[in-house]
Amino acid sequence: MNFIKSRVDTSLWSKDDFKYLSMVNEVNEDEFIFDLYDEFKDNPKVKWKESCKKVLGLPDEEGVA
C-alpha cells in the first residue's frame, strides 16, 4: 500500500488496531519482496508490479497492456 500514513485515518483506532498497521508496513519492506520472489519466481501465474520489479532488479515488460 502506497502512502499509508496519509491515506488511512487512524484517529479512531484502538491500540490493538495498530498491530495491523505494523503488519502492512512489514510486507512493504524490500526483504519481504525478495522472499516472495524466491517463493513464486517460477510460477507463471504471478505477475510482478512495477514497484516490485524495481526492487528486484527485474526488467520491465515492454509492449504488455
LINSULSUL-V910601 format. One record per residue. N is the residue number from 1. RES is the residue in one small letter. PSI is psi in degrees with one decimal (NA if undefined). OMEGA is omega as a letter, one per 30 degrees, with the letter a starting at -180 (none if undefined). Layout:
# LINSULSUL-V910601
((N:RES:PSI:OMEGA) (N:RES:PSI:OMEGA))
This chain:
# LINSULSUL-V910601
((1:m:127.3:l) (2:n:142.0:l) (3:f:44.0:a) (4:i:-38.6:a) (5:k:-29.8:l) (6:s:-14.7:a) (7:r:-20.5:a) (8:v:122.0:l) (9:d:113.5:a) (10:t:11.4:a) (11:s:-27.1:a) (12:l:9.2:a) (13:w:149.4:l) (14:s:171.9:l) (15:k:-35.5:a) (16:d:-31.2:a) (17:d:-28.4:a) (18:f:-16.8:l) (19:k:-31.4:l) (20:y:-34.9:l) (21:l:-40.1:l) (22:s:-33.4:l) (23:m:-43.0:l) (24:v:-41.8:l) (25:n:-36.4:l) (26:e:-40.8:a) (27:v:-10.9:l) (28:n:-2.4:a) (29:e:147.8:a) (30:d:-39.9:a) (31:e:-39.0:l) (32:f:-38.6:l) (33:i:-41.2:l) (34:f:-40.1:l) (35:d:-42.4:l) (36:l:-43.7:a) (37:y:-43.9:l) (38:d:-36.5:a) (39:e:-37.2:a) (40:f:8.8:a) (41:k:-27.2:a) (42:d:3.3:a) (43:n:112.7:a) (44:p:-14.1:l) (45:k:-17.0:a) (46:v:125.3:l) (47:k:130.9:a) (48:w:134.0:l) (49:k:154.5:l) (50:e:-38.2:l) (51:s:-35.8:l) (52:c:-39.2:l) (53:k:-37.9:l) (54:k:-47.2:a) (55:v:-41.3:a) (56:l:-13.7:a) (57:g:27.9:l) (58:l:150.1:l) (59:p:152.2:l) (60:d:149.3:l) (61:e:105.1:a) (62:e:143.8:l) (63:g:6.6:l) (64:v:125.3:a) (65:a:NA:none))
